[in-house]
Every structure is written in structure tokens, then in C-alpha cells.
Amino acid sequence: MPTQTTTPCVVFPELFERPIVTQFDLANASSDGGAVLLKAADARLGLIEELARSVRDERMPGKVDHKLPELLSQRIFGLACGYEDCNDAARLAHDPVHKMLVGRDPVLGDSLASQPTLSRLENAVGPRDLYRMGETLVATVVDRHRLRLGRTCRQVTIDLDSTVDPTHGAQQLSLFHGHYDTWCYLPLLGFLSFDDEAEQYLFTAILRPGNARDRLGVLGVLRRIIPQVRSAFPGARILVRLDGGFGGPEILDFLDDQPRVDYVIGFARNSVLARSARGLMGKARKMSRRSKRTEHVYGDCRYRAGTWSHDRRIIIKAEVVRLDGRDPKDNARFVVTNLRQTPRWLYEMVYCARGDVENRIKELKYGLEIDRTSCTSFLANQFRVLLTAAAYILMQELRMHATHTSCARAQVWTLRDRLLKIGAQVVSSTRRILVHLPESVPFRDDWTRIACSLGARSG
């Protein structure tokens, strides 16, 4: 049979005065032309190279076509560009920009790894590899901000939170959780923030079984991260913020023993605390009856649970919630802390500030699909979670360099649309690689400013 040489086209005959003909025939072109920024961000962090050193490659060297750093680069850059599945490898195998990102010639270089090769990598990593990768993420993030802030940092805040990762197959340790009413994993995510900065920087992502208690793994994370933060920022105080399910006695005892470590941790309601809040709830009800609005009153008390070694300060928020068409509802909340400031300030300005972590988790889930844990093996799914965390760290690095641009507080999906998803044609010669971008790119000035901040020069 003769070879097909005609490029298929699509014709819109009546949209305008002349027919519109579209053809997919632009050679050496990509829809991810702006992704060179990701390569520049990784060059500053050295993240992918360090992750590759964390994984033991047991393949036979003479039969390896795709080196481990190339495979990790392909997956991490692909995740950042919105390709969360290994199946996307077939679509990107010849993409010139993605070949360039892994270090190959964008035109003459070999094709990228296939889906089976990437899947074999996912299932080849062992628990020690994953532990070392997790340590690399922590070290990279802490060291990045040590170099950025130096000795000027006064406070480092550690936020830990969990999220639900629904599963829809026969994954290992995918178990039923009654509260979420689904089979799932429960990843534990950790974030660092510095002084009064609005950004929380991801430093760990640990996949946990679907029936895990909230506090599972929390003490281990704190034991590792607090010494590293103290070493990097010796003059800073450390603040630990945790949700209500994380405040076990062993965690509180550990935090009490740490010098220059403060904490605010949500605490579950019980009958003893309800009695302590009775007077404050009465005041809140009176105020709500007069104003016909939601009202709250703050106070504190000393409390010792049966499993605690000593009593601790409890912040009480006595609230009456009023919603249109509904009866008023009592809503007493409790926070355990070792801080001495006023109850209102501690609750509203310190504890409630941890709520912004939910926005970071949404970015991870809806912007980078960290819950795409569809491998059968639990370890393979943990590997996917760590690769997604690495992609998010690169995106946060981009956002950090977007200061004074319209992308300074943009979410991950907005960063991708504005900065990465740019049509490009690549020309490669012996002297240079030229990436042609459209001159009508809407965020051209922002892209250029970020590129220069990441080390590019105006030519």
C-alpha cells in the first residue's frame, strides 16, 4: 500500500467569508513552550537530581535507554504541566519541549520513555527509596528557605493536616472509612510558613491506609522536621498548628519537652470542657438573642485529661450560630496551647490561620491530582504522591519568583495556563536551541520577569 503523505485537515466552510482550514502539521512544535521555567526552577533547587540519588537503580546498565534522572524529570515535569497519568507518555514521547526538559535534543533526540517503562519504575521502588525521597523533599525545602531568609527569620510555623483520597479499585491498604463513607487512603501533608508570609510550603506527603488514625505518623514527622528547622533557623521560634484529631498525649508531651516550640492544637469537646464553657455559652446566647446574629465569646481554663501528665491551658470559643430559617445552634470549640496571649487573639489570629492550608491541599488535589493513586501496590502509590509533591514544590518556586506580577498569588492551574501552556516551535542547531513563542501571549511580561528572576538574561 502507498504511504499516506496527506496531512488530515478540518475545514470550517461557512464561519467567515473564506473557508477556515486547520491542519496538525507544524513540525517540532509543543503546547507547553513555557515549561522551560520549570527546568529553570529545578536548576535552582537541584530537586530532581537529589531525588534520583535517593533511588537505587537496579537495572542492568548496558540495557538502559532512559536514565533514572530522565525518568523522574519526565514524570515530574509532566505532572506540573497537567499530565498526571503514565498513559500520557505516549502522547508526549516526541514533544520537543518535554524532550528538552529531560536533557535531550528537542529535534534529534530520542523519544521519551513509554508508559510501560514508567510503570515499571513506579513498581520498582522500595520502602528505603521512598524514605530517602521523603528526606530529600524536606532537606530541599528547608535549605531553600534557609538560603532565602538566613538569620532574619523570626518564626517558622509547621502545619500538618490530612485529606481523603478516595480509591476505586483493589489498591493495597485501601480501606473503608466510616466518616468519609468510602474506600480511601488518608495522606498526611506537612507545610512550612515563615514569619508573616501568606504561602505555606509543602515539605512532606505521606500516604496512609484508609483506616489510619489522624495522629498516625504525626509524631515521627515532628521528630524529624523540628531539629532540621532549628538547625536552619537557630534564632527562630517554632509554632506547631494541628487539627483536633492530632493532639494525642504523646504528641503534647513531645512538644512540651522542646525548647522554643509553641503549639496550638484543636481539642475535641467532652463533658468536662462543656461544663467549663457553660458560663461563656450563656453569655453568647444572650448576645445572639439581642443582636439576632451569630455571636461568640472567648475564654480559657486549665484542664488535665486522664492520659495527660499535667494540666494545660485550653482556649474556649463559645459560639451561637444563627442562619436564616434555622434555629440558633450552640457551637463550642476548644484549643490546647502553651501560649499566653489572649484567647481571642490566639484563636482568630493564630489557630484559624491554619485554614489556608486547605487551599494548598486543593491545589494538590485539583491542580496536580495528588490523589491519582490507582496503582495496585501501596508503595507505588506512595511514589506517585512523592512525585506530585516534587512537582508542587517546583510550582511553588515559580510562584515565589512571580512576586510583583499578576501571578504572585495565582493558583497552580492558573500558573499553568498563564506561564506553561504556551504554543511553541523549537529550532535546534549546533549553536543554540531557539524556542519560538507567540508574540501575542497575554502574560508575556510576567513570563519574562519570572524567567529573569530564575536566572535568564535579556538578549
C-alpha positions in Angstrom: 0.0 0.0 0.0 1.3 3.5 -0.7 2.4 5.6 2.2 -0.1 8.2 3.4 1.5 11.6 2.8 -1.5 13.9 3.0 -2.0 15.6 6.4 -5.6 15.4 7.6 -7.3 18.7 7.9 -10.5 20.1 9.2 -12.4 22.7 7.2 -15.0 25.2 8.5 -16.5 26.4 5.3 -19.1 28.9 6.5 -17.7 30.6 9.6 -16.2 33.5 7.8 -16.1 34.9 4.2 -13.4 32.4 3.3 -13.2 28.8 4.5 -11.0 28.1 7.5 -8.7 25.1 7.1 -6.9 23.7 10.2 -4.0 21.2 10.0 -1.9 19.5 12.6 1.3 19.8 10.5 3.5 22.2 12.5 6.8 20.2 13.0 8.8 20.4 16.2 6.0 22.3 18.0 4.6 21.9 21.5 1.7 23.3 23.6 4.0 23.5 26.7 6.5 26.1 25.4 6.6 28.0 28.7 7.6 24.9 30.7 11.2 25.9 30.3 10.5 27.9 33.5 10.1 24.6 35.4 13.6 23.5 34.2 15.0 26.8 35.5 13.2 26.4 38.8 14.6 22.8 39.2 18.1 24.1 38.3 18.0 26.4 41.3 16.7 23.8 43.7 18.5 20.7 42.4 15.5 18.7 43.4 15.2 16.1 40.7 18.9 15.3 40.8 18.7 14.7 44.5 15.6 12.6 44.2 17.4 10.5 41.6 20.3 9.9 44.0 17.7 8.8 46.6 16.5 5.8 44.5 18.6 2.8 43.9 18.6 1.8 40.2 19.0 -2.0 39.9 18.6 -2.1 36.2 21.4 -3.6 34.0 23.4 -0.5 32.8 24.0 -1.9 29.4 20.3 -2.3 28.7 19.2 1.1 30.0 17.8 3.6 27.4 16.3 6.0 29.9 18.4 7.1 32.9 16.8 7.5 36.2 17.0 11.3 36.3 15.4 11.4 32.9 12.5 9.2 34.0 11.9 11.3 37.1 12.2 14.5 35.1 9.7 13.2 32.6 7.1 12.4 35.3 7.6 15.5 37.5 7.6 18.0 34.6 4.7 16.1 33.1 2.7 16.4 36.3 3.4 20.1 36.6 2.2 20.5 33.0 -1.1 18.7 33.8 -0.3 15.2 32.6 -0.9 13.1 35.7 -1.1 9.6 34.1 1.7 7.4 32.8 -0.6 6.8 29.9 0.2 10.4 28.8 3.7 9.3 27.9 2.6 8.0 24.5 1.2 11.5 23.7 4.4 13.3 24.8 7.0 10.9 23.5 8.0 13.1 20.7 7.2 16.5 22.2 10.2 18.7 21.6 9.8 20.8 24.8 9.4 17.7 27.0 12.5 16.1 25.4 14.4 19.3 26.1 13.2 19.3 29.7 14.8 15.9 30.4 18.1 17.0 28.7 17.7 15.6 25.2 17.9 17.4 21.9 14.4 18.6 21.2 14.6 17.7 17.5 17.1 15.0 17.0 17.0 13.4 20.5 15.5 10.0 21.2 11.9 9.7 22.2 10.9 9.8 25.8 10.1 6.7 27.9 6.9 4.8 27.3 4.1 4.1 29.7 5.4 0.5 30.5 8.8 1.9 31.3 7.4 4.5 33.7 5.1 1.9 35.3 8.0 -0.4 35.9 9.8 2.4 37.6 6.8 3.0 39.9 6.7 -0.6 40.9 10.5 -1.0 41.4 11.0 1.5 44.2 11.2 0.1 47.7 10.5 1.5 51.2 14.1 2.7 51.7 14.0 4.5 48.4 10.7 6.2 49.4 12.1 7.1 52.8 15.2 8.7 51.3 13.0 10.6 48.7 10.9 12.0 51.6 14.0 13.1 53.4 15.2 14.8 50.2 12.0 16.8 49.9 12.3 18.0 53.5 16.0 18.9 53.1 15.4 20.7 49.8 12.6 22.9 51.1 14.3 23.7 54.4 17.6 24.6 52.7 15.9 26.7 50.0 14.3 28.9 52.6 17.4 29.0 54.8 19.3 30.5 51.8 16.4 32.9 51.1 15.8 34.1 54.7 19.0 33.4 56.5 19.0 34.7 60.1 16.3 37.2 59.5 13.5 34.6 60.1 11.8 35.1 63.5 9.2 32.3 63.4 8.7 29.1 61.5 5.2 27.6 61.5 4.6 23.8 61.0 1.1 22.8 59.8 0.1 19.2 59.4 -3.2 18.1 58.0 -4.7 15.0 56.4 -7.1 14.7 53.5 -9.2 12.0 52.0 -8.1 10.2 48.8 -11.0 8.0 47.5 -10.0 4.8 45.8 -11.9 2.9 43.2 -10.1 -0.3 42.8 -8.2 -3.1 44.7 -5.3 -1.0 45.9 -3.3 -2.3 48.8 -4.3 -0.7 52.1 -7.3 1.0 50.5 -9.8 0.6 53.4 -13.2 1.8 54.3 -13.5 5.0 56.4 -16.8 5.5 58.1 -16.6 9.3 58.4 -16.0 9.7 54.7 -18.2 6.8 53.7 -15.8 5.5 51.1 -12.8 3.3 50.5 -9.8 5.5 50.6 -6.3 6.5 51.6 -5.6 9.2 54.1 -2.5 11.1 53.1 -0.7 13.3 55.7 0.6 16.6 54.3 3.1 18.9 56.0 3.7 22.6 55.3 6.1 25.3 56.5 5.5 29.0 56.6 7.8 31.8 57.6 7.1 34.9 59.7 4.0 36.6 58.3 4.3 35.3 54.8 1.0 34.1 53.3 2.4 31.0 51.5 2.7 27.6 53.1 5.4 25.5 51.5 4.9 21.7 51.2 7.7 19.7 52.8 6.2 16.2 53.2 3.5 14.0 51.8 2.9 10.6 53.4 0.3 8.1 52.1 -1.5 6.3 54.9 -4.1 3.4 55.0 -7.7 4.3 54.8 -8.4 3.4 58.4 -5.4 5.3 59.8 -6.0 7.4 62.9 -5.5 11.1 62.4 -2.3 11.2 64.5 -0.6 8.2 62.8 2.8 9.4 61.6 2.5 12.9 63.1 5.0 12.3 65.9 7.5 10.9 63.5 7.2 13.9 61.2 7.6 16.3 64.1 10.7 14.4 65.4 12.4 14.8 62.1 11.3 18.3 61.0 11.8 20.3 64.2 15.6 19.6 64.5 16.1 20.4 60.9 14.2 23.7 61.2 16.0 24.6 64.4 19.4 23.9 62.7 18.5 26.0 59.7 16.9 28.9 61.7 18.6 28.8 65.1 17.2 32.2 66.1 13.5 31.5 65.2 10.7 30.2 67.4 8.8 27.3 66.1 5.0 27.2 66.1 3.1 23.9 65.5 -0.5 24.0 64.5 -2.6 20.8 64.3 -6.2 19.9 63.9 -8.3 18.3 66.6 -7.5 14.7 65.8 -3.8 15.1 66.1 -3.5 16.1 69.8 -2.6 12.8 71.5 -0.8 12.8 74.8 2.5 11.6 73.3 2.5 14.5 70.9 1.7 17.1 73.5 4.4 15.7 75.9 6.9 15.7 73.0 6.1 19.4 72.2 6.3 20.4 75.8 9.8 19.0 76.0 11.1 21.0 73.0 12.7 24.4 73.7 11.3 27.4 71.9 8.5 25.4 70.4 4.9 26.8 70.8 1.7 24.9 69.8 -2.0 25.5 69.2 -3.9 22.2 68.7 -7.6 21.7 68.3 -9.2 19.6 71.0 -12.4 17.6 71.0 -15.3 18.5 73.1 -16.1 16.5 76.2 -18.4 16.8 79.3 -15.7 18.4 81.5 -14.9 21.1 78.9 -18.6 21.6 78.2 -19.1 22.4 81.9 -16.2 24.8 81.8 -17.7 26.6 78.8 -21.2 26.8 80.3 -20.9 30.3 81.5 -19.4 31.6 78.3 -22.1 29.8 76.3 -24.8 31.6 78.4 -23.2 35.0 77.5 -23.0 34.1 73.8 -26.7 33.1 73.8 -27.8 36.4 75.4 -25.7 38.4 72.9 -27.1 36.4 70.0 -30.7 36.9 71.2 -30.2 40.7 71.3 -28.3 41.1 68.0 -30.2 38.3 66.1 -26.8 37.4 64.6 -24.0 34.8 65.2 -22.1 35.8 68.3 -19.1 34.3 70.1 -17.3 34.8 73.4 -13.7 33.7 74.3 -12.2 32.5 77.5 -9.8 29.9 78.8 -9.4 27.3 81.6 -6.9 24.8 82.9 -7.6 21.2 82.1 -6.0 17.8 82.5 -7.2 14.8 80.6 -6.8 11.4 82.2 -3.9 10.4 79.9 -2.0 13.7 80.3 1.0 14.1 82.6 -0.1 17.6 83.8 -2.8 20.2 83.2 -2.6 22.5 80.2 -4.3 25.8 79.0 -7.5 25.4 77.0 -8.8 28.2 74.8 -12.6 28.2 74.7 -14.6 29.7 71.9 -18.3 29.8 72.9 -20.3 30.5 69.8 -24.0 30.6 68.9 -24.6 30.2 65.2 -27.7 31.9 63.6 -28.6 31.1 60.0 -31.7 32.3 58.2 -34.6 30.0 58.6 -32.9 27.8 61.2 -32.9 27.7 65.0 -29.8 29.0 66.8 -27.1 26.4 67.4 -24.5 26.2 70.1 -21.0 25.7 68.8 -18.3 25.4 71.5 -14.7 24.9 70.2 -11.6 24.2 72.2 -7.8 24.6 71.5 -5.0 23.4 73.7 -1.9 25.7 73.7 1.2 26.7 75.7 1.0 30.3 74.5 0.0 33.1 76.9 -1.7 35.6 74.6 -5.4 36.5 74.9 -7.9 33.7 73.9 -9.5 35.8 71.1 -6.1 36.6 69.5 -4.8 33.0 69.8 -8.0 31.6 68.3 -8.7 34.1 65.5 -5.2 35.2 64.5 -3.1 32.0 65.2 -5.3 28.9 65.1 -7.7 29.9 62.4 -4.8 30.9 60.1 -4.1 27.3 59.6 -7.3 27.2 57.5 -5.3 28.5 54.5 -3.6 25.1 54.3 -6.9 23.8 52.8 -6.2 25.9 49.8 -2.8 24.3 49.3 -4.4 20.9 49.6 -7.0 21.8 47.0 -4.1 22.8 44.7 -2.5 19.4 45.2 -5.7 17.6 44.6 -7.4 19.6 41.8 -4.3 21.2 40.2 -1.8 18.3 40.3 -4.1 15.2 41.0 -2.1 14.0 44.0 -5.0 11.6 44.6 -4.3 9.7 41.3 -3.3 6.7 43.4 -4.5 3.9 41.1 -1.6 1.5 41.3 -2.2 -1.8 42.9 0.9 -1.5 45.1 0.8 0.8 48.1 4.5 1.6 47.7 3.9 2.6 44.0 1.1 4.9 45.1 3.4 6.5 47.7 5.9 7.0 44.9 3.3 8.8 42.9 2.4 11.0 45.8 6.1 12.0 46.3 6.5 12.8 42.6 3.4 15.0 42.7 4.8 16.7 45.8 8.0 17.4 43.9 6.0 18.9 41.1 4.2 21.1 43.5 7.4 22.3 45.1 8.6 23.4 41.6 5.3 25.2 41.1 5.7 27.0 44.4 9.2 28.0 43.4 7.6 29.6 40.2 5.1 31.4 42.4 7.8 32.7 44.7 9.6 34.2 41.7 6.3 35.7 40.4 6.4 38.4 43.1 5.2 41.8 41.7 3.4 40.2 38.8 -0.2 39.3 38.3 0.7 35.6 39.1 2.0 36.4 42.6 -1.0 34.7 44.3 -2.2 32.6 41.4 -3.3 29.0 42.0 -1.5 26.1 40.4 -3.9 25.8 37.5 -3.7 29.5 36.8 0.1 29.4 36.8 0.0 26.5 34.3 -2.5 28.3 32.0 -0.6 31.6 32.1 3.0 30.5 32.1 3.4 26.9 30.9 0.6 26.3 28.3 2.1 28.4 25.5 2.3 27.2 22.0 5.9 27.0 20.7 8.0 25.9 17.8 11.5 24.6 18.6 14.5 25.0 16.3 17.8 23.2 17.2 21.2 24.0 15.8 24.8 23.3 16.8 25.0 26.8 18.5 21.7 27.0 20.3 18.1 25.9 20.9 15.6 28.5 19.8 12.1 28.4 21.2 9.6 30.5 19.2 6.7 31.7 21.3 3.7 33.7 20.0 4.3 37.5 20.3 0.6 37.8 21.4 1.0 35.8 24.6 -1.3 37.6 27.1 1.2 37.3 30.1 4.3 37.8 28.1 5.7 40.5 30.6 5.1 38.3 33.6 6.7 35.3 31.9 9.8 37.3 31.1 10.1 38.8 34.6 9.9 35.3 36.1 12.4 33.9 33.7 14.9 36.7 34.5 14.3 36.1 38.2 15.2 32.4 37.7 18.5 33.3 36.0 17.7 34.1 32.4 19.2 37.2 30.7 17.6 39.6 28.3 19.2 39.0 24.9 
